Structure formats: structure tokens, C-alpha cells
């Protein structure tokens, strides 16, 4: 594995001890080699039981990833590389970014602002003008 821990955000990173790995044969190209090597990687992380995430983040992630969880466990698969090592890297990066997204604070609520009067008046003027243009197009007066 690479020496750098996979940071989720700030000082929080994926705890190596809580990651569950599974390797299986990958489909796709690779010739005879693909039939013998377990290059597909499945990385599982028990989100419901982890102690590595702050409680607030954990609740947020459990809520946002509810559709992806199976018994509180989130799973990420990677099989695009022929090498197991590169698939492990990809899976780790995917898991870290998934958790970073799921634990992000909600966006600040939008403050409604008043439309300046001048802008509104200009819009209405242009609207009237357009209506006039279109009214002038019907062919009743032409004969």
C-alpha cells in the first residue's frame, strides 16, 4: 500500500484497521493471466460501527448513503486495472472521496434578495415591446 493515509477531510483519514478487503477474479481483457489472478478489489467499510469519524459526520454519512449501505457497511469495487495493487489504490481513493462527499456540511441556505426596481421595470418594458412587435405581425391589416 502507499504510505500516505487516505484523508477524508482535515485531520480525519480512513482507518487502515477498519477496512475490509476482498479480492476476486476480474472480468474483461487480460488473456490467460486474468483467469488466475484475483485483480478485482472490493473494499468494505463499516460506517455504522466506526469510531474514526466524528459523530456528526457519521450521522450525515449514514443518512446520505442510506441507499448504498448493506447493514451499515459501504462497499466500493474496482476492477479497471489489470494489477491488483492499482485496483486497491483506486478503491481507496474512491472510498475516501465518497465519504468526503457524504460527510460534507450542508450548503448554506440561500438568502432571498429583492430584485432592484430598475431591473424589473426594464424587463417589463422589453416585454411590452416584444408583444407590440408580435402584434404587428398578424396579417389583419394587410389586404
Rosetta blueprint (number, residue, H / E / L):
1 X L
2 X L
3 X L
4 X L
5 X L
6 X L
7 X E
8 X E
9 X E
10 X L
11 X L
12 X E
13 X E
14 X L
15 X L
16 X H
17 X H
18 X H
19 X E
20 X E
21 X E
22 X E
23 X E
24 X E
25 X L
26 X L
27 X L
28 X L
29 X L
30 X L
31 X H
32 X H
33 X H
34 X H
35 X H
36 X L
37 X L
38 X L
39 X L
40 X E
41 X E
42 X E
43 X E
44 X E
45 X E
46 X E
47 X L
48 X L
49 X L
50 X L
51 X L
52 X L
53 X L
54 X L
55 X H
56 X H
57 X H
58 X H
59 X H
60 X H
61 X H
62 X H
63 X H
64 X H
65 X L
66 X L
67 X L
68 X L
69 X L
70 X E
71 X L
72 X L
73 X E
74 X E
75 X E
76 X E
77 X E
78 X E
79 X L
80 X L
81 X L
82 X L
83 X L
84 X H
85 X H
86 X H
87 X H
88 X H
89 X H
90 X H
91 X H
92 X H
93 X H
94 X H
95 X H
96 X H
97 X H
98 X H
99 X H
100 X H
101 X H
102 X H
103 X H
104 X L
105 X L
106 X L
107 X L
108 X L
109 X L
110 X L
111 X L
112 X L
113 X L
114 X L
115 X L
116 X L
117 X H
118 X H
119 X H
120 X H
121 X H
122 X H
123 X H
124 X H
125 X H
126 X H
127 X H
128 X H
129 X H
130 X H
131 X H
132 X H
133 X H
134 X H
135 X H
136 X L
137 X L
138 X L
139 X L
140 X L
141 X L
142 X L
143 X L
